[in-house]
C-alpha cells in the first residue's frame, strides 16, 4: 500500500512529525514501512512554462521551435521533439542547469543549428513510471491545466514534493489498504483524532428507482448490493490534484468518473464500479453465478470463459462485469457517456479470490475484496463518489439508492482483564494505561473494575479474540517498553542440547560440501503435498488458506526445493545446490493435532566442480550426492549402521535411486528425479536426497574411540563372483561382512562386468577383501579358513560362484 504523506495529512494532524519519523513509529507499532520516497528527490530547476508559439524546425521533420514563457521578462526558445506539443499549452520545463530523472543535467545548446534553452518534459522524464502516465500523454509531453502559473514550481504543482510511504501489509491488516484505515492507525499511534471526509449530498428530483432495479440471486455471494444513478455527466480529465494522488498511489488516471471510483477505492478501501447506463441494454441489474460455458469480454479486451464458480453482474441476460474483479467492455464508461450507474457492494471474499485466480486478474478491487472490506462503508463510499462525480463531471445524482441487503452484521465484543493482559505480556500496566490505548484506537468500551468489554468496530475485522486485543495493547503500548527478562533461578545460562549440536554439524557438513541452506514454505498445494513422501497420510488442509498453492501442510521438503531449483534455472543460474531442514506434518486423523517430524532434504543440479583453468569439470550425479551423505554419516558416527538398497519411489528415477537404511530401518532415499517430474518442474538431471533427521540425530552411537596404526600387515584377497543380475553389490557386501567376522576389516567393490563372457542373466561383481589382526601377523591358513567361510556363505545365500 502506497500512502501519500500529504493526503494522510487531510485526515489526521501529522504536522508535528516528519514522514521519516512517522514511518519509524508505524514500523515499531507492527506494520513495516518498507520505504519512504520523495518523488522530487534529485530533481531541480523545473518550472511551469507557457508555449506562446510552436513552429516546425527548418532542419528537421519532427522537431519544433517553441517560444516559451517561463515567468521571466522575455520568452525563451526551446527545441522540442514531442509530437503533441502545441502553442497555448502549459507545460513542464527543465531550465538550463536542471536535473531530471537519472541525474541527467540539462544544458544550453544547439539542436540542428537552432538554440535550445532547456527542455519541455514528459512525466517519464521526471521519473514517473510509464504505466501510470495518462494514456493521452504516454508518448509525449504532459500538458498542465490552464490555471498553472508560468515560472512556478512544476514539481510542487504535480505533487511530487510529497513523501510516499510504502507499507508492507500482512493479510490480517487489510484495514490499512485504505487512506482512512491508515489514518485511524496513524491517529492511534500519535494520539490524534481522525477527520473523516465531509460528504455534500446533492440530489435531483428524479428517483433512482425509476431508472434501475436490482435482483440478487446469489445472496450468500453478494449479501449487500447498492446502485445509484448520475445523469448528465460530462466525461473529461479529472482535476490535477486528483490525478497526482492516483499517480502517487501507482494508479493511472483515465477520466473524471473512473478516477473518482479509484480515488474512493484508495480513500475508503471500498471498490466501486461505474457502468455506462445507456450501454447496459436494460434497466435492471441481476447478480448471479455465471452459467457453465458463458463468455464475456472484460475491460482489457480479453474474452473470458466463465464457470459456475464465478459471480457476475448482468443486465438480466448477459454479464456486464466479473463481480469484484473487472468490468465488461460492453458497459465501459467512454467519452460519450452521459449517464452513470454506480455499483457499490459487499462480495464474499472466497468467490472473488476464485475468479481472480482462475482468470489471472489481480486488480486493486479484487485484492481488497479477497482480504476483506468494511461492510459499513459500502453506502458511505457510494455517496462520497456521487458527490465528487457531481462536482467534477457536472452530474445530477438521482434521489435514493436501489439496494438488496441480506447482510447480517453481528457485533463483536471482546472482554479483556487487566491481570490477564499483564500476565500475557509480562508487563505491569494500569487501568488508566488500558483506557488511554483504547481511546487512541477509538474503540468503544465498557469498564467494570479491571475488566473491559470492548466493542470492536467493523473496520477492524481482524480482531475477534482476547489474544488479538492483547496484541493491540502491546503494540500501542510499545514493544520497546515491554521488559526483557530471563527466568529466575538456577540454570538460566543457555546451552545447546545434544540434538541441536548434531543439527549444527549437519549444517556445517553440507555447507562445507558447497550446498546453500534454503527456507521454504511449510504449506503446499494438494497436487504437490504427497510427492516424494516417506510417510503417506491424508492431506492436512487449512481452514482458510491464503491461496491454493499454500493450502495443505507438506509431507516432504523436496517439492519446494525443486521449485527453487526451477526458479534459479529459469534465470540462467545453472549450478545450484540447496539443502533444507524443516518440519513435515503427518495426519493423526480429522480434528487431531498432526505429528511433526524434522526432515533433511537436498537438491543439486549442474556442475559440482568447475575449474576452467585446470580444465576440470565434475557434473552432479548419483555418486556425488551419495558421497556428500556418506561424509555426513561419518561425521555423525553412524556410517557403519548405514547401507543402501535399490529402490523404486514415486517421483524418482527407478534405475538411479536407493533407499538409505539405518540399522535396517528406512531412513530416507537418494537419487535422480523421474523424467516426468523433471518435465513438471522444467528442470533436467536433478539429484536429490531426503532423510528423517529426527531418526538420524536421535540414533545412539558408540563414543568415538581412536585406534593406533596397525603394526602388523594385512592380507588382501580379490574375488570375482558370478551372481544373478538382480543381486545387488550391497547385498553381497552385507553377507561378506557378516561371514568375515573380526578379521575382515574392509570389503570394497572394484569391478562389475556383464557381457558375453558370463551367462545370460548373470553378472560378475569383484571385491577386494582386507583381513587384519592389529595384535599379530595373520597366517595364510587363518585367512584361508575365514575366506572359505565367506565364499560358502555367499554360495548358500545367493548361489554365488567364483569367476574362472
C-alpha positions in Angstrom: 0.0 0.0 0.0 1.5 3.3 -1.1 0.5 6.1 1.3 0.8 9.8 0.5 2.0 11.8 3.4 0.2 15.0 2.2 -3.0 13.1 1.6 -2.8 11.5 5.0 -2.5 15.0 6.5 -6.1 15.7 5.4 -7.4 13.1 7.8 -5.1 13.3 10.7 -2.7 16.0 12.0 0.8 14.9 11.2 2.3 18.4 11.0 4.4 17.8 14.1 6.2 14.8 12.7 8.3 14.2 9.6 7.5 11.4 7.1 10.6 9.5 8.1 9.8 9.7 11.8 6.2 8.7 11.1 7.4 5.7 9.1 9.6 4.7 12.1 6.7 4.9 14.5 4.4 2.9 12.2 7.1 0.2 11.8 7.6 0.0 15.6 3.8 -0.4 16.0 3.7 -3.6 13.9 3.3 -2.5 10.3 6.5 -2.4 8.4 7.2 0.7 6.3 9.4 -0.7 3.5 10.4 2.7 2.1 9.9 6.4 2.2 10.3 8.2 -1.1 10.1 11.8 -2.2 9.3 11.8 -5.9 11.1 15.1 -6.5 14.4 13.9 -4.8 17.3 14.8 -7.1 15.2 17.0 -9.4 15.7 20.8 -9.5 15.0 23.9 -11.7 11.8 22.5 -13.1 9.1 25.1 -13.7 5.8 25.7 -15.5 6.1 27.1 -19.0 3.5 28.6 -21.4 4.1 27.7 -25.1 3.5 31.0 -26.9 4.3 29.8 -30.3 5.3 26.5 -31.9 6.7 26.2 -35.5 8.4 23.4 -37.4 12.2 23.2 -37.2 13.7 24.1 -40.6 16.3 21.3 -40.5 14.1 18.5 -39.1 10.9 16.7 -40.0 9.9 16.1 -36.3 11.4 18.8 -34.2 9.6 22.1 -33.2 10.9 25.5 -32.2 8.9 26.8 -29.3 8.9 30.2 -27.6 8.0 29.6 -24.0 7.1 32.0 -21.2 8.8 30.8 -18.1 7.8 33.8 -15.9 10.7 36.0 -17.0 10.7 39.3 -18.9 11.3 37.6 -22.2 10.2 34.2 -23.5 12.9 31.6 -24.0 13.5 29.4 -27.1 13.3 25.6 -26.6 13.6 22.9 -29.2 11.0 20.1 -28.6 10.5 16.8 -30.4 7.3 15.7 -28.7 4.5 15.0 -31.3 1.8 16.6 -29.1 3.5 20.0 -28.3 1.4 23.0 -29.5 1.0 26.7 -28.9 -1.1 27.7 -25.9 -0.2 24.7 -23.8 1.0 25.0 -20.2 4.0 22.5 -20.0 6.8 21.3 -17.7 10.1 23.0 -18.4 13.6 21.9 -17.2 15.7 25.0 -17.3 19.5 25.0 -18.1 21.3 23.5 -15.1 18.2 21.4 -14.2 18.4 17.8 -13.1 15.8 15.4 -14.4 15.4 11.6 -13.8 18.5 9.5 -13.9 20.5 12.6 -12.7 20.6 13.9 -16.2 21.7 17.5 -16.4 20.1 19.9 -18.9 22.3 22.3 -20.7 22.0 25.1 -23.2 22.9 24.0 -26.7 22.2 23.9 -30.4 20.0 21.3 -32.0 20.2 21.1 -35.8 21.6 24.7 -35.8 18.9 26.3 -33.5 19.5 27.4 -29.9 17.6 25.5 -27.2 17.5 26.9 -23.7 16.1 23.9 -21.8 13.7 21.1 -22.3 10.0 20.5 -22.3 9.4 17.4 -20.3 7.2 14.4 -20.2 6.2 12.8 -16.9 8.5 9.8 -17.6 11.5 12.3 -17.8 10.7 13.3 -14.3 10.9 9.7 -13.1 7.2 8.7 -13.2 6.6 5.2 -14.4 5.1 5.0 -17.9 2.4 2.6 -16.7 0.7 5.3 -14.5 1.0 8.2 -17.0 -2.4 9.1 -18.6 -2.7 7.3 -22.0 -3.1 10.6 -24.0 0.4 11.7 -22.7 2.1 8.3 -22.7 4.1 9.2 -25.9 4.6 12.9 -25.5 4.8 15.8 -23.1 2.4 16.3 -20.2 0.0 19.2 -20.6 -0.8 21.1 -17.4 -4.1 22.8 -16.6 -4.7 26.4 -17.8 -4.6 27.7 -14.3 -0.9 26.8 -14.0 1.3 29.9 -13.5 4.4 30.3 -15.7 7.6 30.2 -13.7 6.0 28.5 -10.7 7.4 25.2 -9.3 6.2 22.4 -11.5 7.2 19.7 -9.0 5.0 21.2 -6.3 2.1 21.6 -8.8 2.5 17.9 -9.7 2.5 16.9 -6.0 6.0 15.5 -6.5 7.2 17.2 -3.3 5.1 14.7 -1.4 6.6 11.8 0.5 5.3 8.3 -0.3 5.3 5.6 2.4 5.2 2.0 1.2 3.5 -0.2 3.8 4.3 -3.9 3.8 0.9 -5.2 5.0 0.3 -8.7 6.2 -3.1 -10.3 5.3 -4.6 -9.6 8.7 -4.1 -5.8 8.4 -6.2 -5.3 5.3 -7.9 -2.5 7.2 -4.9 -0.4 6.2 -5.5 -0.9 2.5 -7.3 2.5 2.5 -6.2 6.0 3.4 -8.9 6.2 6.1 -7.6 2.9 7.6 -4.1 4.3 7.7 -5.4 7.5 9.2 -7.0 5.5 12.1 -3.7 3.7 12.6 -1.7 6.9 12.5 -4.1 8.6 14.9 -3.8 5.7 17.3 0.0 5.9 17.2 0.2 9.7 17.6 -2.8 10.1 20.0 -4.7 12.2 17.5 -8.3 12.3 16.2 -9.4 11.3 12.7 -11.1 13.8 10.4 -13.4 11.9 8.1 -14.3 13.4 4.7 -17.5 15.5 4.6 -20.0 14.4 2.0 -22.0 17.0 0.2 -25.3 15.3 -0.6 -26.7 16.8 -3.9 -29.7 15.1 -5.5 -32.2 15.9 -8.2 -36.0 15.4 -8.0 -35.9 12.2 -10.0 -35.7 8.9 -8.2 -33.1 6.3 -9.0 -35.8 3.5 -8.6 -37.4 4.9 -11.8 -34.3 4.0 -13.7 -32.9 0.8 -12.4 -34.0 -2.3 -10.4 -31.7 -4.8 -8.6 -32.1 -8.5 -8.0 -29.5 -10.7 -6.3 -29.9 -14.4 -7.0 -26.6 -15.4 -5.3 -27.4 -13.8 -1.9 -24.6 -15.5 0.0 -22.0 -14.2 -2.6 -23.4 -10.7 -2.6 -25.2 -10.0 0.7 -25.2 -6.2 0.1 -25.5 -4.6 -3.4 -26.3 -0.9 -4.0 -26.8 1.1 -7.1 -27.0 4.8 -7.8 -27.6 6.8 -11.0 -25.9 10.0 -12.0 -27.3 11.8 -15.1 -25.9 14.5 -17.4 -22.2 13.8 -16.7 -19.6 15.3 -19.0 -16.6 13.0 -19.3 -13.2 14.7 -19.2 -10.0 14.8 -17.3 -10.1 14.9 -13.6 -8.5 17.7 -11.6 -4.7 17.7 -11.4 -4.7 17.1 -7.7 -6.8 14.0 -8.1 -4.6 12.7 -11.0 -1.4 13.2 -9.0 -2.8 11.4 -6.0 -3.7 8.4 -8.1 -0.3 8.5 -9.8 1.5 8.6 -6.4 -0.5 5.6 -5.4 0.5 3.7 -8.6 -2.8 4.0 -10.5 -3.1 5.5 -14.0 -5.7 8.3 -14.4 -8.4 7.8 -17.0 -11.2 10.3 -16.8 -13.2 12.2 -14.1 -15.6 9.3 -13.5 -13.2 6.4 -13.4 -10.7 8.4 -11.4 -13.3 9.2 -8.7 -14.1 5.4 -8.3 -10.3 4.7 -8.0 -10.0 7.6 -5.5 -12.7 6.2 -3.3 -11.1 2.8 -3.6 -7.9 4.3 -2.1 -9.7 6.5 0.4 -12.3 4.1 1.8 -10.9 0.7 0.7 -14.3 0.2 -1.0 -14.2 -0.9 -4.6 -16.8 0.8 -6.9 -17.6 0.2 -10.5 -19.2 2.7 -12.9 -21.3 1.4 -15.8 -22.5 3.4 -18.8 -26.2 3.2 -18.1 -27.2 3.7 -21.7 -25.0 0.8 -22.8 -26.3 -1.7 -20.2 -29.1 -2.8 -22.6 -31.7 -2.9 -19.9 -33.0 -1.1 -16.8 -32.2 -4.0 -14.4 -29.2 -5.5 -12.6 -29.2 -9.2 -11.8 -26.3 -10.6 -9.7 -25.9 -14.3 -10.1 -23.4 -17.1 -10.6 -22.2 -17.5 -14.2 -23.5 -20.3 -16.3 -21.1 -23.1 -17.4 -19.5 -22.1 -20.7 -20.8 -18.5 -20.5 -18.4 -15.9 -22.0 -17.8 -12.2 -21.6 -15.2 -9.6 -22.7 -13.6 -7.7 -19.9 -12.2 -4.1 -19.9 -8.8 -5.4 -21.0 -10.4 -6.7 -24.3 -9.8 -10.3 -23.3 -12.6 -12.9 -23.8 -13.2 -14.8 -20.5 -14.7 -18.3 -20.3 -16.8 -18.4 -17.2 -17.9 -21.2 -14.9 -20.5 -21.7 -12.2 -17.8 -20.8 -9.6 -17.8 -17.2 -10.8 -20.1 -14.4 -9.7 -21.2 -12.0 -12.4 -23.2 -8.7 -12.7 -25.7 -9.0 -15.6 -28.3 -6.8 -17.3 -30.7 -9.6 -16.8 -29.4 -11.5 -19.7 -25.6 -11.2 -20.3 -22.7 -10.4 -18.0 -21.6 -6.8 -17.8 -18.9 -7.3 -15.1 -17.0 -10.1 -13.4 -18.0 -9.2 -9.9 -15.3 -7.6 -7.7 -12.6 -8.2 -10.3 -13.2 -6.3 -13.6 -15.9 -4.7 -15.6 -17.1 -5.7 -19.0 -16.2 -3.9 -22.2 -19.9 -3.8 -23.2 -20.7 -1.3 -20.4 -17.5 0.7 -20.2 -17.6 4.4 -19.5 -16.4 6.3 -22.6 -16.0 9.8 -23.8 -19.7 9.9 -24.9 -21.1 8.6 -21.7 -23.8 10.8 -20.2 -25.5 8.6 -17.5 -23.6 6.6 -14.9 -24.8 3.6 -12.9 -22.6 3.4 -9.8 -22.2 0.0 -8.1 -21.0 -0.4 -4.5 -21.3 -3.8 -3.0 -20.1 -6.3 -0.4 -19.0 -9.6 -2.0 -17.9 -12.8 -0.4 -14.1 -12.9 -0.4 -13.8 -16.6 -1.4 -15.8 -16.3 -4.7 -13.8 -13.2 -5.7 -10.5 -14.9 -5.0 -11.6 -17.9 -7.1 -12.5 -15.7 -10.1 -9.3 -13.6 -9.7 -7.1 -16.7 -9.7 -8.9 -18.6 -12.5 -8.6 -15.6 -14.9 -5.2 -14.4 -13.7 -6.7 -11.0 -12.9 -5.3 -9.4 -9.8 -6.9 -5.9 -9.6 -6.9 -3.3 -6.9 -10.5 -4.1 -6.3 -10.1 -7.9 -6.1 -7.2 -7.7 -3.7 -9.3 -5.7 -1.3 -12.3 -8.0 -1.6 -10.1 -11.0 -1.1 -8.7 -9.7 2.1 -11.9 -8.2 3.4 -13.6 -4.8 3.4 -15.6 -2.8 6.0 -19.3 -3.5 5.2 -20.4 -0.3 6.9 -18.6 1.8 4.4 -20.4 0.4 1.3 -23.1 3.1 1.3 -20.9 5.9 2.6 -18.3 5.3 -0.1 -21.0 5.4 -2.8 -22.4 8.7 -1.5 -19.0 10.2 -1.4 -18.3 9.1 -5.0 -21.6 10.5 -6.2 -20.8 13.9 -4.7 -17.4 14.0 -6.3 -18.8 12.9 -9.7 -21.4 15.7 -9.4 -18.6 18.2 -8.6 -16.0 17.1 -11.3 -18.3 15.9 -14.1 -21.3 18.1 -13.6 -23.6 15.2 -13.0 -27.1 15.1 -11.4 -27.4 12.5 -8.6 -30.8 10.9 -8.6 -32.6 10.7 -5.3 -32.2 7.5 -3.3 -30.4 4.2 -3.7 -31.6 0.9 -5.1 -30.2 -2.0 -3.0 -30.5 -5.6 -1.9 -29.5 -6.0 1.7 -29.4 -9.5 3.3 -26.2 -8.9 5.2 -26.3 -9.7 8.9 -23.7 -7.8 10.9 -23.1 -9.3 14.3 -21.5 -7.1 16.9 -18.1 -8.3 18.1 -17.4 -7.8 21.8 -14.1 -8.9 23.3 -13.6 -8.8 27.1 -10.1 -8.3 28.5 -9.0 -8.3 32.1 -6.1 -6.2 33.3 -4.4 -9.1 35.1 -4.6 -11.3 32.1 -3.1 -8.6 29.9 -0.2 -8.2 32.3 0.3 -11.9 32.6 0.2 -12.4 28.8 2.6 -9.5 28.0 4.8 -9.7 31.1 4.0 -6.1 31.9 2.7 -4.1 34.8 0.1 -1.9 33.0 -2.6 0.1 34.9 -6.3 0.6 34.2 -5.5 4.1 33.1 -3.0 2.9 30.5 -5.5 0.4 29.0 -8.1 3.2 28.9 -5.7 5.5 27.1 -4.8 2.9 24.5 -8.5 2.0 23.8 -9.3 5.7 23.4 -6.4 6.2 21.0 -7.7 3.2 19.0 -11.1 4.9 19.1 -12.7 1.7 20.4 -15.9 2.0 22.4 -15.8 0.0 25.6 -17.5 -0.6 29.0 -15.4 -0.8 32.1 -16.2 -2.9 35.1 -13.4 -2.6 37.6 -10.4 -4.0 35.9 -12.4 -5.7 33.1 -13.0 -4.1 29.7 -15.8 -5.1 27.3 -14.6 -3.7 24.0 -16.9 -3.2 21.0 -14.8 -4.0 18.0 -15.6 -1.6 15.1 -16.3 -3.2 11.7 -13.3 -1.5 10.3 -11.1 -3.9 12.4 -12.4 -7.2 11.3 -9.0 -8.8 12.2 -9.9 -8.6 15.9 -12.2 -11.3 17.3 -10.5 -12.9 20.4 -8.7 -11.8 23.5 -5.3 -12.5 22.1 -6.0 -10.0 19.3 -6.7 -7.3 21.8 -3.6 -8.3 23.8 -1.6 -7.6 20.6 -3.3 -4.3 20.0 -2.5 -3.2 23.6 1.1 -4.4 23.3 1.9 -2.6 20.0 0.2 0.7 21.1 2.0 0.5 24.5 5.2 0.0 22.5 7.1 -3.2 22.0 10.2 -1.4 23.2 8.6 -0.8 26.6 7.8 -4.4 27.2 10.5 -5.6 29.7 13.0 -8.2 28.6 13.6 -10.8 31.4 15.1 -14.2 31.9 13.5 -16.9 34.0 14.6 -16.7 37.7 16.5 -19.5 39.4 19.5 -21.8 38.6 20.4 -22.8 35.1 19.4 -19.7 33.2 22.7 -19.9 31.2 21.8 -21.1 27.7 23.4 -24.1 26.0 22.7 -26.4 23.1 21.1 -29.8 23.5 22.9 -32.8 22.0 20.2 -32.8 19.2 20.9 -29.1 18.5 24.6 -29.7 18.4 24.2 -32.5 15.9 21.9 -30.3 13.8 24.6 -27.7 13.6 27.1 -30.4 12.5 24.6 -31.3 9.7 24.6 -27.7 8.5 28.4 -27.4 8.7 29.0 -30.5 6.7 26.5 -29.7 4.0 27.6 -26.0 3.7 31.2 -27.3 3.6 30.3 -29.5 0.7 29.0 -26.4 -1.2 25.3 -26.6 -0.5 23.4 -23.4 0.4 20.6 -23.5 3.0 17.1 -22.8 1.8 14.0 -22.0 3.8 10.7 -22.7 2.1 7.0 -22.7 3.0 5.6 -25.5 5.2 2.4 -25.1 3.1 2.0 -26.5 -0.4 -0.7 -27.5 -2.8 -2.9 -30.6 -2.9 -1.1 -31.6 -6.1 2.4 -31.5 -4.5 1.8 -32.4 -0.9 2.3 -36.2 -1.4 5.3 -36.0 -3.9 8.4 -37.8 -2.6 6.7 -38.5 0.8 8.4 -41.1 3.0 5.2 -41.2 5.2 1.9 -41.0 3.3 -1.2 -39.9 5.1 -4.4 -37.9 4.3 -3.8 -34.3 3.5 -4.0 -31.8 6.3 -5.9 -28.8 4.9 -6.0 -25.3 6.2 -9.5 -23.9 7.0 -8.7 -20.5 5.5 -5.7 -20.8 3.1 -4.2 -17.7 1.5 -4.1 -19.5 -1.8 -4.5 -22.9 -3.4 -0.7 -23.2 -3.7 -0.4 -22.9 0.1 -3.5 -24.8 1.3 -2.0 -28.1 2.6 0.7 -29.0 5.1 3.7 -30.7 3.4 4.8 -34.3 3.7 8.1 -33.7 2.0 10.6 -30.8 1.7 11.6 -31.7 -1.9 8.7 -30.1 -3.9 9.6 -26.5 -2.8 13.3 -27.2 -3.2 12.6 -28.2 -6.8 10.6 -25.0 -7.2 13.7 -23.1 -6.1 15.9 -25.1 -8.5 13.4 -24.3 -11.3 13.3 -20.6 -10.4 17.1 -20.4 -10.5 17.4 -22.4 -13.7 14.9 -20.1 -15.4 17.2 -17.2 -14.6 20.3 -18.8 -16.1 21.8 -20.0 -12.7 22.8 -23.4 -14.0 24.7 -24.7 -11.0 22.5 -24.9 -7.9 23.0 -26.9 -4.7 20.4 -26.5 -1.9 19.5 -28.1 1.4 16.8 -27.6 4.0 16.0 -28.8 7.4 12.3 -28.4 8.4 9.2 -30.0 9.6 6.8 -32.3 7.8 3.3 -33.0 9.1 1.7 -36.4 9.5 -2.0 -36.6 10.0 -3.4 -38.2 13.1 -7.0 -38.1 11.8 -9.6 -35.3 11.4 -9.5 -32.5 14.1 -6.5 -34.0 15.8 -3.1 -32.2 16.1 -0.8 -33.7 13.5 2.6 -35.1 14.2 5.6 -33.0 13.2 8.9 -34.6 12.2 12.1 -32.8 11.3 13.5 -33.8 7.9 16.6 -33.0 5.9 16.4 -32.7 2.1 18.7 -31.5 -0.6 18.7 -30.9 -4.4 21.6 -30.4 -6.7 21.9 -29.7 -10.4 24.7 -28.6 -12.8 28.4 -28.8 -12.1 29.7 -29.8 -8.7 33.3 -28.9 -9.5 34.2 -26.3 -12.2 37.8 -25.3 -12.5 38.1 -23.9 -16.1 41.8 -23.1 -15.6 42.6 -26.7 -14.9 40.1 -27.9 -17.3 38.3 -29.8 -14.6 34.5 -30.2 -14.6 32.6 -32.7 -12.5 28.8 -32.7 -13.1 26.5 -33.6 -10.2 25.5 -37.3 -10.3 24.3 -40.0 -8.0 27.7 -40.7 -6.6 28.4 -37.0 -5.8 25.3 -36.7 -3.7 25.8 -40.1 -2.1 29.4 -39.1 -1.3 28.2 -36.0 0.5 25.8 -38.0 2.5 28.5 -40.6 3.4 30.7 -37.7 4.7 27.8 -36.6 6.8 27.2 -40.1 8.2 30.9 -40.4 9.1 30.8 -37.1 10.9 27.7 -38.3 12.9 29.5 -41.6 13.6 26.6 -43.7 12.0 28.4 -44.7 8.8 28.7 -48.4 10.0 25.0 -48.5 10.6 24.1 -47.3 7.1 23.5 -49.3 4.0 21.9 -48.7 0.6 19.3 -50.7 -1.3 18.0 -50.2 -4.8 14.5 -48.7 -4.6 11.5 -47.6 -6.7 10.0 -44.5 -5.2 7.2 -42.4 -6.8 8.8 -39.4 -8.5 12.3 -40.9 -8.6 14.2 -42.5 -11.4 13.9 -46.3 -11.0 17.4 -47.0 -12.1 19.2 -44.3 -10.2 17.5 -44.3 -6.7 18.5 -46.0 -3.5 16.8 -46.4 -0.1 19.1 -45.4 2.8 18.7 -47.8 5.7 19.8 -47.1 9.3 20.0 -50.2 11.4 17.9 -51.9 8.7 15.1 -49.4 9.0 14.3 -46.9 6.2 15.9 -43.5 6.9 15.4 -41.9 3.5 16.5 -42.1 -0.1 18.9 -40.6 -2.6 18.8 -40.5 -6.4 17.7 -38.7 -9.5 14.2 -37.4 -10.0 12.0 -39.1 -12.6 11.8 -37.6 -16.1 8.1 -36.9 -15.6 9.0 -34.8 -12.5 11.7 -33.0 -14.5 9.1 -32.1 -17.0 6.7 -30.9 -14.3 9.4 -28.6 -12.7 11.0 -27.7 -16.0 14.5 -29.0 -14.9 16.9 -31.7 -16.0 19.4 -34.0 -14.3 18.4 -33.0 -10.7 19.7 -35.3 -7.9 18.0 -35.2 -4.5 18.0 -36.7 -1.1 15.6 -36.7 1.8 16.2 -38.1 5.3 14.3 -38.4 8.6 16.5 -36.1 10.5 15.0 -36.8 13.9 15.6 -40.6 13.4 19.2 -39.9 12.3 20.2 -37.5 15.1 18.4 -39.5 17.8 20.3 -42.7 17.0 22.6 -43.8 19.8 26.2 -44.0 18.7 29.2 -45.6 20.3 31.6 -42.9 21.7 34.4 -42.2 19.3 37.4 -44.3 20.0 40.8 -43.9 18.3 42.8 -46.9 17.2 46.6 -46.9 16.8 48.0 -47.5 13.4 48.4 -51.3 12.9 51.9 -52.6 13.4 51.2 -55.8 11.5 50.5 -56.2 7.8 47.1 -57.1 6.4 46.3 -59.6 3.7 44.1 -58.9 0.7 42.2 -61.3 -1.4 40.3 -60.4 -4.6 37.3 -62.4 -5.6 35.0 -62.1 -8.7 31.6 -63.6 -8.0 29.1 -64.8 -10.7 25.7 -64.0 -9.4 22.2 -63.3 -10.6 21.9 -59.9 -12.4 19.2 -58.8 -9.9 21.5 -59.4 -6.9 22.9 -56.1 -5.7 26.5 -55.4 -4.6 25.2 -54.1 -1.3 23.5 -57.5 -0.5 26.8 -59.3 -1.3 28.8 -56.9 0.8 26.5 -57.4 3.8 27.0 -61.2 3.7 30.7 -60.8 3.3 30.9 -58.6 6.4 28.8 -60.9 8.4 30.8 -64.0 7.5 34.2 -62.4 7.7 33.9 -61.7 11.4 36.5 -59.8 13.3 39.4 -60.5 10.9 37.7 -58.9 7.9 38.4 -55.2 8.1 37.1 -54.0 4.7 35.3 -55.2 1.6 35.2 -52.9 -1.5 33.7 -53.4 -4.9 36.3 -52.7 -7.7 34.7 -54.2 -10.8 31.3 -55.0 -12.4 31.0 -57.0 -15.6 28.1 -58.0 -17.7 28.7 -59.4 -21.2 29.4 -62.4 -23.4 31.9 -64.0 -21.0 29.2 -64.6 -18.4 25.9 -66.5 -18.8 22.7 -64.6 -19.8 21.0 -63.2 -16.7 24.2 -63.2 -14.8 26.9 -60.7 -13.8 30.4 -60.6 -12.3 31.0 -58.5 -9.2 34.6 -58.2 -8.0 35.6 -57.4 -4.4 38.8 -56.7 -2.6 38.7 -58.2 0.9 41.2 -57.0 3.5 42.0 -59.2 6.5 43.9 -57.8 9.5 44.6 -58.5 13.2 46.1 -55.5 15.0 47.8 -57.7 17.6 49.7 -60.1 15.3 50.6 -61.2 11.8 47.9 -63.5 10.3 48.9 -66.8 8.7 47.6 -67.9 5.3 45.8 -70.8 6.9 43.8 -68.4 9.2 42.9 -66.2 6.3 42.0 -69.1 4.1 39.7 -70.5 6.7 37.8 -67.2 7.1 37.9 -66.6 3.4 36.3 -70.0 2.6 33.6 -69.3 5.1 32.8 -66.1 3.2 32.6 -67.9 -0.1 30.4 -70.7 1.4 28.0 -68.1 2.9 27.8 -66.3 -0.5 27.1 -69.5 -2.3 24.4 -70.6 0.2 22.6 -67.2 0.2 22.9 -66.1 -3.5 24.3 -69.1 -5.3 27.5 -67.1 -5.9 30.3 -68.9 -7.7 33.9 -67.7 -8.2 34.5 -66.5 -11.7 37.2 -68.6 -13.5 
